[in-house]
Amino acid sequence: MVEVIYVEPLAEGWAVRHQSVENPQVFVSGAKAEEAARSLGSRLSQAGAPSEIRVILRDGTLAGRFACPSNV
């Protein structure tokens, strides 16, 4: 099963959400949020869990998807 990590806009800032984390991580910039999401995706991948990062823009559209295949 692919783990999905979301990078989503907030009223002020950006959030990184994943089902394993109860509270989202919050960042001032989208770039920092994407960096954190990629780091999480890499850690999941190294642990054997393939993941996908989905970046959502402020207007609700999907800006991009990044695959992090399992390294195990």
ZIKAGI-V408864 format. One record per pair of residues at least 12 apart in sequence whose ideal C-beta (glycine too) atoms are under 6 Angstrom apart, sorted by the first residue. I is the first residue (numbers start at 1). J is the second residue. D is the distance in whole Angstrom. If there is no record, write none. Layout:
# ZIKAGI-V408864
((I:J:D) (I:J:D))
This chain:
# ZIKAGI-V408864
((2:50:5) (2:52:5) (3:44:5) (3:49:5) (3:51:4) (4:52:5) (5:18:5) (5:37:5) (5:40:6) (5:41:6) (5:51:6) (5:53:5) (6:54:5) (7:33:5) (7:34:6) (7:37:5) (7:55:5) (8:56:5) (9:58:5) (13:26:5) (13:27:6) (13:28:5) (14:27:5) (14:30:5) (14:33:4) (16:33:5) (16:36:5) (16:37:5) (37:53:5) (41:53:5) (41:68:4) (45:68:4) (45:70:6) (45:71:5) (46:71:5) (48:70:5) (48:72:4) (50:69:5) (50:70:4) (51:68:4) (52:65:6) (52:67:6) (53:66:4))
